[in-house]
Amino acid sequence: MLKINDLKAAIDGKEILRGINLEINAGEVHAIMGPNGSGKSTLSMVLAGNPAYEVNGGSAIFCGKDLLRMPPEIRSHEGLFLGFQYPVEIPGVSMVNFMRAAINAKRKYFGETPMSASDFLKLMREKRSVVELDNKLASRSVNEGFSGGEKKRNEIFQMAVLEPKLAILDETDSGLDIDALRIVANGVNKLKSSNNATIVITHYQRLLDYIKPDFVHILYKGRIVMTGGPGLALELEEKGYDWIKEMADSDND
């Protein structure tokens, strides 16, 4: 589904990604962990097409197509979804209008007719239940006045409606209490299928208690320095990142 080869990227002239290699297949969940400044969020932004980041080398092939040559909206239509660490508020734009516009833009891209209002409202009702999103929240402006947990639930609700092939969740657990974390994680698990894949970017093991990864990758200084199974996250929880830093720095000496 996604094959990244020697991906390099910078922002404001500072190189952040220094050669990322990663392959993700349908049906898989990949967790990316690492200390602050290692490049985790940069990787998500580069894959989503944030124009602030400059790609200096490498490739990213998504479902057989050159992802890096696509504008951000085409990446979305093709099935890539980014859940933000800090979801933005869009005052004056209702969730209903926002999501219907997104759905119909995607349908137009594939040459399909717009979804009727009745079918869309039925879809909204069905997908709200995935993350226990209150109808009142779904009717308000996008994220306006939402708590941190409500914003993250809203992100997973959008993911449920858009049904992406690849979802990238950038520190979705940030700022969540235990109940909100459980609801968000359960929503992600309900949406998992053999036809899609998920990248979970996180600092902490606690999210991975709910969302079980098939692979855990450790990112350090812009490179993936270690890959393992779910046990690797538990080892990080026990030892911290210092042993990873020591190992990676000694390998570069």
Order of alpha helices (4+ residues) and beta strands (2+ residues): beta-beta-beta-alpha-beta-beta-alpha-beta-beta-alpha-alpha-alpha-beta-alpha-beta-alpha-beta-alpha-beta-beta-alpha-alpha
